[in-house]
Amino acid sequence: MSVRSAGTGSVLYQADEAWTEHVKKHRQKLAGICGRHLNRPVRVQTIDGHTYEGTIVGTDGCHLHLVTRPTEHDHRFFGPYAANSILTLVLYELLVITLLI
């Protein structure tokens, strides 16, 4: 990585081209997997260790959209009274997707 002037400012970070291509390839692979499993219940674990359960309701090539039902102990995003909330996850941050039967 190098810092270079870009007009009125300086570039603080520029991703390595090989890493960028790798991420794009995996993002496309995950979008295809998620698209083939629409309306199926899954458990998703992110690279940061967060785990969510829900039903896949969509993917837009960059994000996975899950309908979730928060438990009484999990009000991080939706509050205690939310039902059937849609959680959006970034595809390249996903570590494991498990199909629930």
C-alpha positions as CSV (number, residue, x, y, z in Angstrom):
1,M,0.0,0.0,0.0
2,S,1.3,3.4,-0.8
3,V,0.0,6.9,0.0
4,R,-0.3,9.2,-3.0
5,S,-1.9,12.6,-3.6
6,A,-5.3,12.5,-5.2
7,G,-6.3,16.0,-6.1
8,T,-7.1,18.0,-2.9
9,G,-6.5,15.1,-0.5
10,S,-4.3,12.0,0.0
11,V,-5.3,8.4,-0.3
12,L,-5.3,6.9,3.1
13,Y,-5.9,3.3,2.1
14,Q,-6.1,1.4,-1.2
15,A,-7.0,-2.3,-1.2
16,D,-4.6,-4.7,-2.9
17,E,-5.9,-5.6,-6.3
18,A,-5.5,-9.4,-5.7
19,W,-7.5,-9.1,-2.5
20,T,-10.2,-7.1,-4.2
21,E,-10.6,-9.8,-6.9
22,H,-10.7,-12.5,-4.3
23,V,-13.5,-10.8,-2.3
24,K,-15.5,-10.1,-5.5
25,K,-15.3,-13.8,-6.4
26,H,-16.4,-15.0,-3.0
27,R,-19.2,-12.4,-2.8
28,Q,-20.5,-13.6,-6.1
29,K,-20.4,-17.2,-5.0
30,L,-22.2,-16.4,-1.7
31,A,-24.9,-14.4,-3.6
32,G,-25.6,-17.4,-5.8
33,I,-25.8,-19.8,-2.8
34,C,-28.1,-17.5,-1.0
35,G,-30.3,-16.9,-4.1
36,R,-30.8,-20.7,-4.5
37,H,-32.0,-20.9,-0.9
38,L,-34.5,-18.1,-0.8
39,N,-37.3,-18.7,1.8
40,R,-35.2,-21.3,3.6
41,P,-34.4,-21.1,7.3
42,V,-30.6,-20.7,8.0
43,R,-28.2,-20.0,10.7
44,V,-25.5,-17.5,9.7
45,Q,-22.2,-16.8,11.5
46,T,-20.1,-13.8,10.7
47,I,-16.4,-13.5,10.7
48,D,-16.7,-11.5,13.9
49,G,-18.4,-14.4,15.6
50,H,-22.0,-13.1,15.6
51,T,-24.7,-15.8,14.9
52,Y,-28.1,-15.1,13.5
53,E,-31.0,-17.4,12.6
54,G,-33.7,-16.4,10.1
55,T,-35.2,-17.0,6.7
56,I,-33.4,-15.8,3.6
57,V,-35.7,-13.3,1.8
58,G,-33.3,-11.8,-0.6
59,T,-29.8,-11.0,-1.8
60,D,-28.7,-8.0,-3.9
61,G,-25.2,-9.2,-4.8
62,C,-23.6,-7.5,-1.8
63,H,-26.0,-8.2,1.0
64,L,-28.0,-11.0,2.5
65,H,-31.4,-10.2,3.8
66,L,-32.8,-12.3,6.6
67,V,-36.2,-12.2,8.3
68,T,-35.3,-12.7,12.0
69,R,-37.3,-13.2,15.1
70,P,-35.3,-11.7,18.1
71,T,-35.3,-13.8,21.2
72,E,-36.1,-12.2,24.6
73,H,-32.3,-12.0,25.2
74,D,-31.3,-10.5,21.8
75,H,-32.5,-6.9,21.4
76,R,-29.3,-5.6,19.8
77,F,-31.0,-4.3,16.7
78,F,-34.7,-4.4,16.9
79,G,-35.8,-3.7,20.5
80,P,-37.9,-6.0,22.7
81,Y,-41.1,-5.6,20.7
82,A,-40.0,-6.2,17.1
83,A,-41.3,-9.1,15.2
84,N,-40.2,-10.5,11.8
85,S,-37.5,-7.8,11.3
86,I,-35.3,-7.9,8.3
87,L,-31.6,-8.0,9.1
88,T,-29.1,-7.1,6.3
89,L,-25.7,-8.7,6.4
90,V,-22.7,-8.0,4.2
91,L,-21.9,-11.1,2.1
92,Y,-18.1,-10.9,2.4
93,E,-18.4,-10.8,6.2
94,L,-20.1,-14.2,6.4
95,L,-18.1,-17.2,7.7
96,V,-20.7,-20.0,7.8
97,I,-24.3,-20.4,6.5
98,T,-26.1,-23.5,7.8
99,L,-29.4,-24.7,6.3
100,L,-31.8,-25.4,9.1
101,I,-34.3,-28.2,8.5
